Amino acid sequence: EIAQCLVDSEMCIRDRPKIVFMRKRKILVLSITIVAIALILETCILRYVNEKNAQTTSSVLLDRVIAVLDKNESSEERFVKSLKDDYIVRAKAISYIVDAKPEVEYDIDELQKIASLMSVDEIHFIDETGTIYSGSIPKYFGYSFDSGEQMAFFKQMLNNYDLTLCQDVTPNTAEAKEMMYAITWNESKTHMVQVGITPKRLLKELKQNQISNVVADMPVYKGMEIYVVNSKTKIIEGATDKNKIGKKILTSNKNYQYITRKHGNYNVSVSISESMFSQNNIVAILIVGIYLTLASCLLVLMLSRVLKEKYEKEKYMYTSNTDGLTKCFNRRAYDTDMEKLDLNTEWAYISLDLNGLKQANDSLGHSAGDELICAASNCMKFAFASYGKIYRIGGDEFVVWIQNSVSNLDSILQVFDATVHDWHGKYSNSISVSYGVVKSSEQDFDSVQEISKLADERMYQNKKDHYTASCNDRRLSLIHI
């Protein structure tokens, strides 16, 4: 029995990867099945809801179309009125300018400059008979109020010297260009001043506000169409399907239901496809809710497990490679990285060690020592973090490996020295760090150990110089004790 148990355990261990794979595949298949069923049921529900709301939606669409048409008409009228007032003001302003400088009345170049200054395209001077005798465009000289229907609009000016007029957008007599003309008598009533402007903004807005454009941009559900039909000609002037503009509407189509309202000179209609009215069981809503809930719970559960495993893995990698006190890379990370280094690239190796840490621990306590260690690491991060990695490999021993901007190392070290010099803490007023630097440009190195040894020698020499300069040689201190 014991032997059989051992055999069973061995088989269980051997087959465990296969079992895990089978379970994962079953979960995947189950999840896909649940989601597929949920999507099918959701499609049925949407169809059911759309059919129920079709009548209400069509009524809302009719109200919206009519409201937009009314708004566009009102907006267009206000905009045209404001333009007319503005153009009349420009005509009067040009009249004042010419009255003040009579010599420009026949100077075409000066009149063109004034036209540009006043943002108008044409300036015309018209005598008491209604004939153009001067202006900024010589080819129009000789045209009169009798030259065509467009100019005949201004004949009433001849009988009323106090009248000012501005024409709607109309093709001009000479070239049939879309223009707006404003006209006024000058101050002395000796001639009329007329300005012509191409109302680009107005033409653009009128184009945008055309029924065909307004209706075409309105959103509708699939199976629904909006039509704006001329009530007299029965011709479609606006539709969400632009291909039907200009055609006659056919309300006798059995596949569609039409809901129509009359608005001014138009009949506004919404057509609804009969396919939108097919009935579905309301129970589908409850079923899809249950399936969506199950699918969501399952997916959330699976996702949470994956995220948890990923988080635990990342957490393990972080904690295993990070020093707990300083949050620098630890000795393990140092050893791992040093094994992968390519010594043929450009680099700098810096060995660093705190000065006076033992004295701080003995006299001020370990809190002061920890403060100095953290301060040193923060100074290193500030100076070196952008250029390489920082490792804490011992109590107060650090290594910085730089691979970026090695040519600027002197400047980087100056930043580090300045940062260390300016530091002040809670327990200690200052901090001192000795370091030794080795660069790849010095010689061809065979190993990291060789580099580390040379950097340590230079660091200890720097430390010795520091204690000698501060008259605080550690060996003398020990002898004194």
C-alpha positions in Angstrom: 0.0 0.0 0.0 2.8 2.4 0.8 4.5 1.6 -2.5 1.3 2.2 -4.4 0.9 5.5 -2.6 4.4 6.5 -3.7 3.7 5.5 -7.3 0.4 7.5 -7.2 2.2 10.6 -5.8 4.9 10.3 -8.5 2.3 10.1 -11.2 0.4 13.0 -9.8 3.5 15.2 -9.8 4.4 14.1 -13.3 0.9 14.7 -14.7 0.3 18.0 -12.8 1.4 20.3 -15.8 -1.0 18.4 -18.0 -3.8 18.7 -15.5 -3.2 22.4 -15.1 -3.2 22.9 -18.8 -6.5 21.0 -19.2 -8.1 23.1 -16.5 -7.0 26.3 -18.1 -8.4 25.2 -21.4 -11.7 24.3 -19.9 -11.9 27.7 -18.2 -11.1 29.4 -21.5 -13.7 27.4 -23.4 -16.3 28.1 -20.7 -15.5 31.8 -20.7 -15.8 32.0 -24.5 -19.1 30.1 -24.5 -20.6 32.3 -21.8 -19.5 35.5 -23.6 -20.8 34.3 -26.9 -24.2 33.4 -25.4 -24.4 36.7 -23.7 -23.6 38.6 -26.9 -26.3 36.7 -28.8 -28.9 37.4 -26.1 -27.8 41.1 -25.9 -28.4 41.4 -29.6 -31.9 40.1 -29.2 -32.6 42.5 -26.4 -31.4 45.5 -28.3 -33.6 44.5 -31.2 -36.6 44.2 -28.9 -36.0 47.5 -27.2 -35.4 49.3 -30.6 -38.7 48.0 -31.9 -40.6 49.2 -28.8 -39.0 52.6 -28.9 -39.3 53.1 -32.7 -42.5 55.1 -32.5 -41.3 57.3 -29.7 -38.0 57.9 -31.4 -39.6 58.9 -34.7 -41.7 61.5 -32.9 -38.6 62.9 -31.2 -36.8 63.0 -34.6 -39.7 65.0 -36.1 -39.6 67.5 -33.3 -35.8 67.8 -33.7 -35.9 68.3 -37.4 -38.5 71.0 -37.2 -36.7 72.7 -34.4 -33.5 72.7 -36.4 -35.2 74.1 -39.4 -36.8 76.9 -37.4 -33.5 77.7 -35.7 -31.6 77.8 -39.0 -34.1 80.2 -40.5 -34.0 82.5 -37.5 -30.2 82.4 -37.4 -30.0 83.1 -41.1 -32.3 86.1 -40.9 -30.4 87.6 -38.0 -27.0 87.1 -39.7 -28.2 88.6 -43.0 -29.5 91.7 -41.1 -26.3 92.2 -39.2 -24.3 91.9 -42.5 -26.5 94.5 -44.2 -26.1 97.0 -41.4 -22.3 96.4 -41.5 -22.0 96.9 -45.2 -24.1 100.1 -45.1 -21.7 101.5 -42.5 -18.8 100.7 -44.7 -20.4 102.5 -47.6 -21.0 105.6 -45.5 -17.4 105.4 -44.2 -16.0 105.4 -47.7 -18.3 108.3 -48.6 -16.9 110.3 -45.7 -13.3 109.5 -46.8 -13.9 110.6 -50.4 -15.7 113.8 -49.2 -12.7 114.6 -47.1 -10.3 113.9 -50.0 -12.1 114.7 -53.2 -9.0 114.1 -55.3 -9.3 110.3 -54.8 -12.7 110.2 -56.4 -11.2 109.5 -59.8 -8.0 107.8 -58.6 -8.4 104.1 -59.2 -5.3 103.1 -57.3 -6.3 105.0 -54.2 -9.8 103.7 -54.4 -8.5 100.1 -54.5 -6.4 100.8 -51.5 -9.5 102.2 -49.7 -11.4 99.1 -50.7 -8.7 96.9 -49.2 -8.6 99.0 -46.1 -12.4 98.8 -45.6 -12.5 95.0 -46.5 -14.8 95.5 -49.6 -14.3 94.0 -53.0 -15.7 96.9 -55.1 -16.3 100.7 -54.8 -18.6 102.4 -57.4 -19.6 106.1 -57.7 -23.0 106.6 -59.3 -24.3 110.0 -60.5 -27.8 111.4 -60.2 -29.0 109.5 -63.3 -28.0 106.1 -61.8 -24.8 105.6 -64.0 -21.5 104.4 -62.7 -18.9 107.1 -63.6 -16.0 106.1 -61.3 -14.8 103.5 -58.9 -12.2 100.8 -58.1 -13.1 98.6 -61.1 -13.0 100.5 -64.4 -14.7 97.7 -66.4 -18.0 98.5 -64.7 -18.0 102.2 -65.7 -21.1 103.0 -67.8 -23.4 100.4 -66.1 -26.6 102.0 -64.8 -29.7 101.1 -62.9 -31.3 100.2 -66.3 -28.5 97.7 -67.1 -30.2 94.7 -65.5 -32.6 93.4 -62.8 -29.9 93.3 -60.1 -29.0 97.1 -60.6 -32.6 98.0 -61.1 -33.2 97.2 -57.4 -31.5 100.6 -56.6 -33.6 102.8 -58.8 -35.6 103.9 -55.7 -32.4 105.7 -54.6 -33.0 108.4 -57.3 -36.2 109.7 -55.6 -35.0 109.6 -52.0 -31.7 111.3 -51.0 -32.0 110.0 -47.4 -32.4 106.4 -48.4 -29.7 103.7 -47.8 -30.1 100.2 -49.2 -28.3 96.8 -49.0 -29.2 94.0 -51.4 -29.5 90.3 -50.5 -27.0 87.9 -52.0 -27.7 88.3 -55.8 -25.7 87.5 -59.0 -24.3 90.9 -60.2 -25.2 92.2 -63.7 -21.8 92.1 -65.2 -20.5 88.6 -64.3 -23.3 86.9 -62.4 -21.0 86.7 -59.3 -22.7 86.1 -55.9 -22.5 89.6 -54.3 -24.1 91.9 -51.8 -24.2 95.6 -52.6 -24.8 98.5 -50.2 -25.5 102.0 -51.4 -25.8 105.5 -49.8 -25.8 109.1 -50.9 -22.8 111.2 -50.0 -23.1 114.1 -47.5 -23.7 116.8 -50.2 -26.1 114.6 -52.2 -24.1 115.0 -55.4 -23.5 111.3 -56.0 -24.1 107.8 -54.6 -21.4 105.5 -53.1 -21.9 101.8 -53.6 -19.8 99.0 -52.2 -19.8 95.4 -53.3 -18.8 92.5 -51.1 -18.6 88.8 -51.6 -20.2 87.5 -48.4 -18.0 84.4 -48.0 -19.1 83.8 -44.4 -22.8 84.2 -45.3 -22.5 82.0 -48.4 -20.7 79.3 -46.3 -23.4 79.5 -43.6 -26.2 79.4 -46.1 -24.7 76.3 -47.7 -24.3 74.7 -44.3 -27.9 75.6 -43.4 -29.3 74.2 -46.6 -32.0 71.6 -45.8 -30.1 68.9 -47.7 -27.0 69.4 -45.5 -28.9 69.9 -42.2 -30.9 66.7 -42.6 -28.0 64.6 -43.9 -26.0 65.2 -40.7 -28.8 64.2 -38.4 -28.2 60.8 -36.6 -30.9 58.1 -37.0 -31.2 54.5 -36.0 -30.6 51.8 -38.6 -33.8 51.2 -40.5 -35.0 54.8 -40.1 -34.8 57.7 -42.5 -35.7 61.3 -42.4 -37.2 63.2 -45.3 -38.0 66.9 -45.9 -40.4 67.1 -48.8 -41.7 70.1 -50.7 -45.4 70.0 -50.0 -46.2 71.3 -53.5 -43.9 69.4 -55.8 -43.6 66.3 -53.5 -39.8 66.4 -54.3 -37.4 65.4 -51.5 -35.2 68.4 -50.7 -33.5 66.9 -47.7 -32.8 63.3 -46.5 -30.5 61.3 -44.4 -29.8 59.3 -47.5 -28.4 61.9 -49.9 -29.1 59.6 -52.9 -32.8 60.2 -52.5 -32.6 64.0 -52.7 -34.4 65.3 -55.8 -36.6 62.2 -56.1 -40.3 61.9 -55.2 -41.2 60.2 -52.0 -43.2 57.0 -52.2 -45.4 56.6 -49.1 -47.0 53.5 -50.5 -44.1 51.2 -49.8 -45.4 48.3 -47.7 -42.0 47.6 -46.1 -41.9 51.0 -44.4 -44.2 53.0 -42.2 -44.3 56.8 -42.6 -45.0 59.3 -39.9 -45.4 62.9 -41.3 -45.9 66.4 -40.1 -46.5 69.5 -42.1 -44.2 72.5 -41.4 -44.6 75.6 -43.6 -43.9 74.7 -47.1 -42.5 71.3 -46.2 -43.7 67.9 -45.1 -41.3 66.4 -42.6 -41.4 62.5 -42.6 -39.8 59.7 -40.7 -39.8 56.3 -42.3 -39.5 53.2 -40.2 -38.7 49.8 -41.6 -41.2 47.1 -40.7 -38.3 44.9 -39.6 -37.9 47.1 -36.6 -41.2 46.0 -35.2 -40.6 42.3 -34.8 -41.4 41.1 -31.3 -39.1 39.3 -28.9 -39.7 37.8 -25.5 -39.1 40.2 -22.6 -37.7 37.3 -20.6 -34.6 37.7 -22.8 -33.7 40.8 -20.8 -33.5 38.7 -17.6 -31.6 35.9 -19.2 -29.0 38.2 -20.7 -28.6 39.9 -17.4 -27.9 36.6 -15.7 -25.4 35.5 -18.3 -23.7 38.9 -18.4 -23.4 38.8 -14.6 -21.9 35.3 -14.7 -19.5 36.1 -17.5 -18.4 39.3 -15.8 -17.8 37.6 -12.5 -15.8 34.9 -14.2 -13.8 37.3 -16.2 -13.1 39.5 -13.2 -12.1 36.5 -11.2 -9.7 35.3 -13.8 -8.3 38.8 -14.4 -7.8 39.3 -10.7 -5.9 36.1 -10.4 -3.6 37.0 -13.3 -3.1 40.5 -11.9 -2.4 39.1 -8.5 0.2 36.7 -9.8 1.8 39.4 -11.9 1.9 41.8 -8.9 3.4 39.2 -6.6 6.1 38.4 -9.2 6.9 42.1 -9.7 6.9 42.6 -5.9 9.2 39.7 -5.4 11.6 41.0 -8.2 11.5 44.5 -6.6 12.1 43.4 -3.0 14.8 40.9 -4.0 16.8 43.5 -5.9 16.1 46.6 -3.8 17.8 47.8 -0.6 15.1 48.3 2.1 16.6 51.4 3.7 17.8 53.5 0.7 15.6 52.0 -2.1 18.8 51.7 -4.2 19.7 48.4 -5.9 21.1 45.9 -3.4 24.1 43.6 -3.5 22.2 40.8 -5.3 21.2 43.2 -8.1 24.9 44.4 -8.2 26.2 40.9 -8.6 23.7 40.0 -11.3 24.3 43.2 -13.3 28.1 42.9 -13.1 28.0 39.4 -14.6 26.2 40.8 -17.7 28.4 43.8 -18.3 30.1 44.5 -21.6 33.4 46.1 -20.6 34.1 47.1 -24.2 31.5 49.9 -24.0 32.1 53.3 -22.6 31.5 53.4 -18.8 32.5 54.8 -15.5 32.7 52.9 -12.2 32.5 54.9 -8.9 33.1 53.4 -5.5 31.7 55.5 -2.6 31.9 55.3 1.1 30.6 57.6 3.9 33.1 59.4 6.2 32.5 59.4 9.9 29.5 57.0 10.0 30.9 55.0 13.0 31.5 58.2 14.9 27.9 59.3 14.2 26.5 55.9 15.2 28.5 55.9 18.5 27.9 59.5 19.5 24.4 60.2 18.0 22.9 56.8 17.7 21.9 54.6 14.8 19.1 56.9 13.8 21.7 59.5 12.9 23.7 56.8 11.0 20.6 55.8 9.0 20.0 59.4 8.3 23.5 59.8 6.8 23.2 56.6 4.8 19.8 57.8 3.3 21.2 61.3 2.7 24.1 59.9 0.9 21.9 57.7 -1.3 19.6 60.7 -2.0 22.5 62.8 -3.1 23.6 60.0 -5.4 20.2 59.6 -6.9 20.0 63.4 -7.6 23.4 63.4 -9.3 23.7 60.0 -10.9 20.2 58.4 -11.4 19.8 59.9 -14.9 23.0 58.4 -16.1 23.3 55.0 -14.6 22.5 52.7 -11.6 23.2 53.1 -7.9 23.9 50.1 -5.7 24.3 49.8 -1.9 26.6 46.8 -1.5 27.4 47.2 2.2 26.6 49.2 5.3 27.9 52.5 4.0 29.4 51.3 0.8 27.9 52.3 -2.6 28.7 51.7 -6.2 27.6 53.8 -9.1 27.8 52.4 -12.7 27.4 55.1 -15.4 27.0 54.4 -19.1 25.4 57.6 -20.3 27.2 61.0 -20.6 30.5 59.6 -19.4 32.3 62.4 -21.1 30.5 64.8 -18.8 31.5 62.9 -15.7 33.4 65.8 -14.1 30.3 68.0 -14.3 28.2 65.2 -12.8 30.6 64.8 -9.9 30.6 68.6 -9.3 26.8 68.4 -9.0 27.2 65.5 -6.5 29.8 67.4 -4.5 27.6 70.5 -4.4 24.6 68.4 -3.3 26.6 66.7 -0.5 28.0 70.1 0.6 24.5 71.7 0.9 22.9 68.9 2.8 21.7 69.4 6.4 19.8 66.9 8.4 17.9 66.4 11.6 20.7 64.7 13.6 23.8 65.8 11.7 24.6 69.2 10.2 26.7 67.8 7.3 27.7 64.7 5.4 31.0 63.6 3.8 31.4 61.0 1.1 34.7 59.7 -0.3 34.8 58.1 -3.7 37.1 56.7 -6.3 36.4 56.8 -10.0 37.5 54.4 -12.8 36.8 55.1 -16.5 36.8 52.7 -19.4 39.1 55.0 -21.3 42.0 54.5 -18.8 43.0 51.0 -20.0 41.7 47.6 -21.1 40.2 45.9 -18.0 39.8 42.1 -17.8 37.1 41.9 -15.1 34.8 43.8 -12.9 36.9 42.7 -9.9 39.9 44.5 -11.3 37.8 47.7 -11.8 36.3 47.4 -8.3 39.7 47.0 -6.7 41.2 50.0 -8.5 38.1 52.1 -7.6 38.3 51.1 -3.9 42.0 52.0 -3.8 41.3 55.5 -5.1 38.3 55.8 -2.8 40.4 54.9 0.3 43.1 57.3 -0.8 40.4 60.0 -1.0 39.1 59.0 2.4 42.7 59.2 3.8 43.2 62.6 2.3 39.8 63.7 3.8 40.8 62.6 7.4 44.2 64.0 7.0 42.8 67.4 5.9 40.3 67.4 8.8 42.9 66.4 11.4 40.7 63.4 12.3 42.7 60.4 11.2 40.8 57.4 12.4 43.9 55.5 13.4 45.0 58.4 15.6 41.6 58.4 17.1 41.8 54.7 17.9 45.3 55.2 19.5 44.0 58.1 21.5 41.1 55.9 22.8 
